[in-house]
């Protein structure tokens, strides 16, 4: 069985270097380490290293530079070259050379301060003669030896300046961290509370200016929308309002909705088009759960949330039931620091609204004199007389819908206003005479009803922009 050998040798780049270990001499013959010797001597009890070079310095050595395999190989050379040791046991792993080398490895790995002391040595007056001579040798980590065969390595203390945290110390900081996080969360809630409940992220004044400037022939709708949104934003208890926009096609329901969304800063807007997302009647049961999830899951904390649900009159029974349950959940829930506006757009009740306005005009009434209550009463009466009620009536009776807002059909004068407004926005260089000519040509392309009277536009202002572009270009 091969006896494991020791290795006390470190090789330097350069010429031969001599190690003196208590009259034991080892000649380093091959450079293996990245050390460059200086003109100084390293000593420890029963140990010294002498270098003959005076113009080089020792470079830092990492622990990885010295492998166990190299220790074993060089130890054989050490033992073979020692004339003073005839006992084979002197070349065991406990020999002084190996132990000294391990102490050097430990010193190198522990801190850069030890490396600095090797790379920048200072002479120490060890002989007490007061002189700075070559006999005064550089101090290195000490090695205590019991004998030449058995060496005990002194364990070095961790280098100063390095802080080590124990689990117990970390645990002391956890309550402090938890308190700080809680305070930050409370501060965020207080900021959000002021931000949302004061309605600071909704510009109501600008919304009013936009509607009055851009929406024509809808005095009832404009007044009702501004009133209910103002009540919602100013109320500390009310957190949701559900508005049903009812009326003929192309008369401004989506147009008004777009202005509401535009005046919510950092708006959380959810638009649902029923025929696109809930199209098939065979999936009516699954539509119920889907609609509930869209409503409840679409509400963001501390914001004015806007839901625009278009073409509700084309919804399946399951979709309407999901709409009912979802709105009930939002209405009964405590939506702190959160406001929700739900706009339900449909053509439902449009025929009743048109008939009522036509009757009032036939009797000599004035369109602008119509009030919200009278139009709504007419709508509900007509709906009650039907065999099957429209979807909005039960929701309104149950208090889920706050208000039904009728949109009146547009007359020729309103279509002319829409056309003139679009020309001004897109072609400001055109004069009055040019605009008037374009308006007349656009009206000729529009269809009006009832037959023989041609009072109301069949499509409202929808398609005006396309017809203007086609006429001018």
N, C-alpha and C positions, 0 to 999 in steps of 0.2 A: 504493500500500500504506500502510495506516494505521500511524503510528508509535505504539508503546506508550508511554504516559505514566506519570509517577511521581506519588506522592501522599504528601506528608509531613504531611498535616493530620489532626489528631484534633479532633473537634467536642465541645464541652461542652454540657451542658444549662444554658442561661442566656443571658447576653448575649454579644456578640461577644468573641472571644478572639484575641489577636495572637501569631503565631509569628515569632520573629526568628532567621533562619538566615543569619548573616554578611551582614547588611544586606539580606537578602531578606525581604520582609514578606508575610504571607498572612493575610487576614481570614477567620475561620471564620464562615460565615453561617447555617448550618443545623445544629441539634443532632441528632447521630446516635448519639452514644455515651452510655453511662450514667455519664459522668464529671461530677462537680461540682467546680469549681475552688476552691482555697483561695488565701489571700493569700501566695503564694510563687512563686518563679521556678525553673524547671528549666533547667539549663545543661549543656552538654558542649562539647568543642572545636568551635568554629565553629557552635554551636547553642544556642539558649535558647528557653524558652517562658515567657511572662509572662501572668499572669492578673490581671484587674482586680477579681475578686470576693474579698471578705474574709470572708464568712460561710458559705462552703460548703466541703465536703471532697470529695476525689476518691474515688469508689467503685471497688472492684476491677473490672478488665476482663479477661475471658477471651480466649484466642486466637480463639475462634469469633466474638467480637464484631466482628472486623475481617476482612472478606472481600477476596479478590483483586479482585473486580469493583469494590468501593468504592475500593480503591487506585487503580485505573485511572481511574475517574470523577473523583475528587478531584484526581488529578495534573494533569488537563487544566486545572482551575481554577487550580491553583498556577502552572503554566507561563504561563497567560494573564495572570495578575495580576503577573508579575515584570517590572518595567521595566528591570532590570539585565541581563537575558539576552535577547539578540537571536538568539543561535545556537539553532536548533531542536534541535540535538543535546543542548543542556542539559536538555531534557525527555525524556531517555531513561530507561530503567529503572535506569540506574546513577546517577541524580541523587541529591544528598545528602538530599533530603526523603524519598524512598522508602526509601533505605537506613536513615535514622534511624527511620522508622516501623517497619520490619522489626525493628530492634534493640529497640524498645519492645515489640513483640509477643513477641520472644524472651524478654525479661526478664519479662514478665507470665506467660508459660507455664511458666517454669522453677521458680519457688518462690513461696510465699506471703510470704516475707520481703521480696521486691522490692515486692509490693503494699503490705505494711505500711510500707515506707519511703516509698511515694508517698502513702498515706493519712494517715501521721503524720510529716510532714516536720520536719526540724530545720535551722535556719539554719547555714550553714557560713561561717566567716570566710575567704573566698577572696581578699579584697583585702589581707589582712594588716594592716588598720588596727585590729584588735582590737575592733571594734564590730560589733554585730548590726544590720545595715542591710539595706535591700531589695536592695542591690547584691550582698550575699552570697547566693548562689543554691544551690538544692537540687541535690545530686549525683545523677546517673542513670547507667545503664550507658554506658560510654564508647564513642565511635565514632572510629575512626581514619580520617582522610581523606587521600588522595593529592592530590586536587584537588576542585573543585566538581563535576566531572562524574563522577569515579570515587571511590567510597567503599568502603573495606574494613571489613567488620563484624568486630569482635572476638568470637570465640566464648566464651560464658560457661561457666564451670565448673559442674558439677552442684551443686545446693544441698547444704550440709552437713546431716548428720543422716539422710540417706537411704542405706540400704545396698543395694547391688546385688550379687546372687549370680551368679557365672559358672558355667558347666558344670563347670569344673575344681574350683571350690570345693565344689559339690554332691557331686561324686564322692568327695571326701575324707570326707564324712559317711556314705556308703553302708555301708562295713564296720561302722561303729559301730552303725548302725540294725539291720543284719543280726544282729549279736551280741546286741543287746538283745531282738530278736524271738525268737531261739533260746533265750535264757535264760527268757523268759516261757513258751515252749512247754514247756520242761523242768520249770519250776515247776508248770505245770498238770498235766503227766503225773504228777508226784510226788504232788500232791494227789489226783488221780483214783485213783492206785494204792492209797493208803491207804484212800480212801473205799470202793472196791469190794471189794478183797480182804479187808478186815476185816468185810465184810457189814454195814456200819453203816446201809445203807438198807433193811434187811429186819429187821422186828421179830419174831423167832422166838418169843420168850416170849409175846407177845400172840397170835400165831397159835395156839400151843398152848392158851391160855386160851379163845380163840374156838371152836376145834374141840370142845373138851371140853364147853363150855357149850351149843353150838347143834346139834351133830351127834349123833344117837342111833343106837345099834345098830351102830356101825362101829368097834369097837375095833381091829381089824386095820388098817384103812385109816388111822386117825389115827396109830397108832404108826409105820407104814411111811412116811407122808408126812413127819412130823416128823424121822425119822431120816435120810432121804435128803437132805432140804433142808439139814439141819444139816451133813452131810458135805460137801455141795457148797460151802456158804458158808465152812466152816473149812479147806478144802483149798486149798493154793497151786498145785497142779498140775491139779486137776479143775475144769473150767470149764463143764460142761454135764451135766445129768441128765435122762433121759427116763423118765417114769413113765406106765404104762398103767393107766388106771382102767377096770376091767371089772366088769360086773354088770347087774342088772335095772334097769328104768326107774324113776325117781322115788325112788331110794334114797340120793341125796346126792352124786353125782359132780360135777355142776355146782355144787352148794352148797359143797362143799369147795374147788373151784377158785376160787370167788368170794372166799373168805376168804384164800386164798393171795395173790391179786391185791391185796386190800385192805390187806395188811400189808407190801407193798413200797412204800416211800416214793418218790414220783416214778417209779412203775412204768412200764416200757415193755411194755405188754400188747398182744398180738396174738391175736384170737380168730377162728378159722376154722370155719365150719359147713359141712361137706362137701356136704350136699344143696343148699345155696344157691349155693355157689361152684364146685363141681365136680359138676354134676348129671348131665349127659348122657354116656352111655357112648360115644357116637359121637365124642366129643372126648377120648377117653382119652389119645391120644398128646400132645395139646397140654397136658393136665393135668399131665403129668410135668414139663415145663419151668416151668409156672406155679407148681406147688407148690415146686419148688426155689428159684425166685426169691422166693417169699413167705417162706421160711424164712431163706435167706441174707441177703436184703435187709432183713429185719425186725429184725436184731440191731443194737442201739445200743451204742456204746462206753461203757464205764464205767458200766454199769447192770446191775441184775438184770432180764433180759429174760424175760418170761413168754409162752409160746405155749399157748393152749388150743384144741385141735383136736377138735371135737365130731363125734360120729356117724361115726367113722372106719370102722365096719363097713359103711357104705353107700358107701365110696369105690370108684372104678373101679381097674382094675389099673394104669393109667398114673399115677393119683394116688398109689397105694401105692408105686410105683417112684420117683416124684418125692420122696415122703416119705423113702424109704430113702436116696436119694442126697443129699438135703438134710441129713439128720441125720448121715450119714457125713462130709459136708464140715465140718459144725460140730464134730463129734467130733474129727476129725483136725487141724483148724485150731488155731493158737495164738491163742486169744481172750484176750489179755492184758487185765487189769483189767476183765474182762467175765464175767458169769455168765448162764447160759441154763437156764431150766426149761421143759421141754416136757411138757405133759399131753395124753395121747391118751385120749379118752373114747369108750367104745363099750359096746354091750350084748353084745359077744362074750364067750362063756364064761359068760353069766348062767345058762343052764339047768343047766350042770354044777355051778356054785356052789350053786344052789338044791337040786339033788338031793343033793349031798354034805351040806349042812346038814340037810336033812330026814332023811337016813339017820342022822346023828348024834343028832338029837333023838329019833328012833324007838327008838334003842338006849339011850335014857336019858342021853345026853350033855348037857353044858351048853354053851350057845352061847358064853359068855364064855371057855370053856376051849379053844376052837378056836384053832389057831395058823396063821400065815401059810404056812409050808412045806407043811403037810398040804393046805390048800385049793388051793395052787398046783399041787402034784403031781397032785391029782385033775383039775384043769383041763387040764393038759398031756396026761395019759393019755387023757382023753376026746377031746381034739382030735386026737391022733395016730391014734386009731381011725377017724376020719372019712375019707371018700373024699377030700375037699378040706379042707385045713387052713385054719383062720382066719388072717387077715392078720397077727396079732400074733406067732404062733409063730415064723416065720422071722426076724423082726426081733429077737426075744428070743434065739434061738439064735445069731445073728450078733453079739450084744453091743450092738446099736444101742439096744434098750430095756434100761434098767438093771434095772427091776423091774416085774413085773405085780402090781398091787394089787387083790385081789378085794374087792368091796363085797357084803356079805351082804344077803339080802332082809329086809325089815322085817316084824316081827310086829305084832299088835294093840297090844301094850304100847308099842311104839315110835311107832305112829301116835297113840296117846293122849298120849305125851310131846310130839310135834310140835304137836298141837292145843292142849294146855295152854300150851305155850311161846308160841304165837302169840296166844292170848287174853291172857296176861300182858303181852305187848309192846304190844298194840293197845288193850286194855281193862283197864287196871290197877284200875279201880274195882269190877270184878266180884269177888264173894266166891267161896269154895271151892265152895259148893253150886251156885252159878250156873255155874261153870266145869265142874263134873262133869256137870251136865245137858246143857250144850252138847257136851261130849266124847261123851257117849252118843249124842246125836242125829247127830253127825258120823260116828261109827263105823257107824251104821246105813246111811249112804249110801255107804260104801266097799265094795269087793268084795275077797274073799280067796280064796286057793287053798291046797292042792289041794281039789278038790271033795269034800265030805264031811268035811274036816278044818278048812278055813278057818284056816290058820295064818299064811300070808304075805299081805301086801297086794299086790294086782295092780299098783297104781300107786305103791306106797310112800307117801310123805307128799305127793306131788304132788296138788294140788287141795284140800288141807286149808284153806288160807287162804280160798279162794273159798267153800267150804262153811260155814265159820264165819261169814263176813260174811252169807251168805244166811240162815243160821239165826238169828243175832242180830237182824238188821235186819228 
